[in-house]
Amino acid sequence: MTALAPHLSAFLRDHLRRERNVSHHTVAAYATCFALLVRFAADRLKHRPSDLTIEELDLDLISAFLVHTEAERGNSARTRNGRLAAIRAFFRYVEYRVPACLDLALRVRSLPSKRTDITLIDYLTRDEIVAVLDAPDPRSRLGIRDRAMLHLAYAGGLRAAELLSLQLQDLPERSLATVHIMGKGRRERILPLWRETQAALRSWLAARPTCQSTEIFLNSNGQPMTRDGFAFRLAKHVATAALRQPSLLTKRVTPHVLRHSCAMHTLAATGDIRKVALWLGHASLQSTEAYLRADPEEKLQILAAHCSPGIKAGRFKPPTDPLVAMLDDARKRA
């Protein structure tokens, strides 16, 4: 039997960080997955987590954990697939370093991902965006900070991680004309900024407290702003903006919705999906096609380009063959 703890520690601390050079977000996500998995396995097998072996993480236990993720924890199928991706990555690491676990690793890696619905994205109209951006109080330091965060998140179409990881040196020579972004998959891009965004940033940099942290956006304690902190402040300002735009009450506004809103407005302005992909830092146009599905203008252009077909009204005739009639009845009862 092969102890799990030393191999899992080496996978998270050495393999992912030093050999794969993945981001700290990936390491944190994988660590969260295995924290849940080892607790689940320890409860199921009546062991201490540190006493678990790799062989005990068999196909049945991992399948039960994935079911537990959805049924009892209430996670979505996408989250379930993310947990499975982390487990597969670990067993891909194990199969080359623990030959005795090769068969188990191959069987675990064969577990299929679950199909998920491809839903339409959520985004805000221009009036709703203006209401949200104007919601922070410009007379307080926190309001100045929040206004800069919201302006930059929307104008750059930034992910929350991209926004909150921005450093002071990402504004070249303290010029606010452009900002340097380190995106997902270590893809870098430089974005020009609107004058309104530059003004909001300039106000925050003037009010930003002096401290050792180099992140641009800090919380009230002078520490780097967290994702939860940003989401909390956004929810607060959306509630304020809803007094001006009641339609916001019917929408679930998250930090990523600001990114979607930027993409939809860029698509409407340019009509070019390639420019949207370039602005957002997508690796391929496949990720950007979601905005085409959500854009009603694209469908209206297709509808206007075609004439309605001239179809004559017909009369339905029920099938006369007994076998065909039985199959038709079975289809209706299914």
Secondary structure, 3 states (H helix, E strand, C coil): CCEHHHHHHHHHHHHHHHHCCCCHHHHHHHHHHHHHHHHHHHHHHCCCHHHCEHHHCCHHHHHHHHHHHHHCCCCCHHHHHHHHHHHHHHHHHHHHHCHHHHHHHHHHHCCCCCCCCCCCCCCCCHHHHHHHHCCCCCCCHHHHHHHHHHHHHHHHCCCHHHHHCCEHHHCHHHCCCEEEEECHHHCEEEEECCHHHHHHHHHHHHHCCCCCCCECCECCCCCECCHHHHHHHHHHHHHHHCCCCHHHHHCCCCHHHHHHHHHHHHHHHHCCHHHHHHHHCCCCHHHHHHHHHHCHHHHHHHHHCCCCCCCCCCCCCCCCCHHHHHHHHHHHHC
